[in-house]
Amino acid sequence: MTKRAVLVLEDGAIYEGYSFGFGTTIYGEVVFDTAMAGYQEMLTDPSFAGQIFDVEPLQDYVSVPA
């Protein structure tokens, strides 16, 4: 389930969007991926633990296997 969310960066920039996976205020390093495939693996890769993962809007149209 997605919820409306706000991403506030250190420089004061504010971005509105949607979040999933966690339902409260969090702080952390934002990481992103520009690849068109393989993001499912990145979401489960232990090396990304504790980071905020930003995905390309196109990936919102593709389901993630359970």
Steps between C-alpha positions, in 0.01 A plus 500: 500500500638842406459819700566862411843604621738795502875477443689790658866530405781653702503810276131564574363366169161332543357229274153347528429143400395162636662257740462133579655262747524726802233710666672765710757780479845372406844649439769358276709511188302519175622266224368454148535275200482604135472145363178398325504153657631319806355732762334206677847370582608841628200517734609172662880548482644517856752766390210747468368434852410816689496718189210683337460357151369730224365331186414626152123561459492250210573225752172578676322328210680169553402265780747363750476124562397404853 
